[in-house]
């Protein structure tokens, strides 16, 4: 008979934890709101960070090439340092190199159609007879770029670009003017890539059009990066090693994945953005921890006599510990689910508004879920120290 009571109680300890929480619904809702806000804060910081990394690497990910040459002075995709085009063409004589593609990247400001303020556009120029970007709409419309000052416009830009996309869809083309009134160009097609932190949207043009529109930024005979396509992809490492030895002091010779990794590491470690987003995530953890600790500590204090009674009835400290920990888990789950739903909606809104791809991914869900549960469990571990004050002798 003495063994049946504890066993039944252990089976019902989860309802006991839930009943204690819902006994004061206002306190429970306040706690869930506070923890949910902390989880939402973590989601937003992780979302902004992933959005930054996505926007910085979408151009690189779309490149159809084996090796990429860039200047050692190019730290990120928002600021390319030019280098002599002749260095790229020298690599064409290397055994195994099939094709080289010079690429021009510059930012230009254009007048918005609604006339409010200029919009910043990243201009990507290359030979229309070359296959540079693995984007189907671009490949289908590249022949249009052979006409001087004809460009393609990225529909995934943010709202600062104004009504450009609707105008092109309605009229088929759209005449545009640089903000300094020096040049005009015509948008003759649309594609999807994604805006960046350095520009509101993207333009794709021929190399000659890029030089014409960005004449103040592009030096004669210099390019922003060079793309190499090999005769046999299996030769990638030997060709890369040879070019590094030959050009190592003048250019960086990288695979596409190495370039993407370098870009991500720059924004995560070398720039202030990584520190800011990391600090925001830590603040979310601290906020959630303080809220859970206060709720659980208050709950234990309010029910100290009840806990002492349970001790007097023969229940162990471990059983009481389980009750407090289960309360923490219930609070974490109750806050995490709505925070995930709200964050998913906010990600969709921010993607639509900014043109920067922010997605809810399993790794984000797993990370925020683990952090939420972890901070709640840690707070419970601190709060249960109060259980030591639950003296069975005080009941009598």
Beta strands, then each sheet from edge to edge (+ up, - down):
strand 1: 67-71
strand 2: 83-84
strand 3: 97-111
strand 4: 118-126
strand 5: 150-154
strand 6: 174-177
strand 7: 184-191
strand 8: 201-206
strand 9: 222-223
strand 10: 225-230
strand 11: 251-255
sheet 1: 6+ 7- 5- 8+ 4+ 3- 10+ 1- 11+
sheet 2: 2+ 9-
end
